[in-house]
Amino acid sequence: MELSDQLKNLFPEHEVPEETPEEKSDIWLQDDPLECRFEKRKGKVNTIIAGYTGATEDFKILAKDIKTTLGVGGSFKNDQIIIQGDYRQRIMEILKEKGFKVKRVGG
């Protein structure tokens, strides 16, 4: 017997509300491609995403989503997303899934 069945037996008059799917944040998709490049800063490898022309808050939401998806650290400074490590390929795939055009800059 599953937990939900046990709860129905204990509380027969309780009605369970239907689950609604989570709404994805509406991030503005631009026509120009985002730049995804590789940089070394203070001897550490970083992936930089720049070129977003939408609202700053949307870009911060995108930065948080990328960091949690990859499970890495990073920050948002000067209208750029800075991700710790070389994740250019995976970041480009994530952005393409979200509907962005991405341009790889550099090697």
C-alpha positions, -999 to 999 in steps of 0.1 A, spaced: 0 0 0 14 33 -10 16 64 12 -11 82 -7 -35 53 -2 -27 52 36 -34 89 39 -67 85 21 -77 58 46 -68 81 75 -84 112 61 -112 102 38 -128 137 36 -96 154 26 -94 162 -11 -60 164 -28 -56 193 -52 -45 185 -87 -9 191 -93 -2 219 -118 31 218 -137 56 244 -127 57 274 -150 91 281 -166 103 316 -162 96 337 -192 131 348 -203 133 371 -232 149 355 -262 169 378 -284 177 376 -321 215 382 -317 235 352 -305 250 351 -270 288 349 -269 303 319 -250 340 322 -245 369 307 -224 392 328 -203 418 324 -177 416 347 -147 442 345 -119 453 312 -132 418 297 -131 397 286 -160 364 304 -166 336 303 -191 321 337 -199 286 343 -214 280 378 -227 259 397 -252 224 395 -236 203 426 -244 173 418 -223 166 427 -187 193 422 -161 170 402 -139 163 377 -167 200 373 -172 205 367 -135 178 340 -136 195 324 -165 228 325 -146 213 307 -116 197 281 -139 230 273 -156 249 271 -123 223 247 -107 221 226 -139 258 221 -141 264 221 -103 292 246 -104 300 280 -90 299 312 -108 287 348 -106 270 376 -125 291 408 -130 292 436 -156 264 420 -177 283 388 -180 278 353 -165 311 339 -152 311 301 -147 340 284 -129 355 258 -152 355 251 -190 319 242 -197 315 258 -231 300 228 -248 275 220 -221 265 256 -216 259 260 -254 237 229 -253 217 243 -223 212 276 -240 201 261 -273 175 240 -255 162 272 -240 159 287 -275 189 310 -275 213 313 -304 249 308 -292 282 317 -308 314 302 -296 342 328 -294 378 318 -293 394 283 -294 
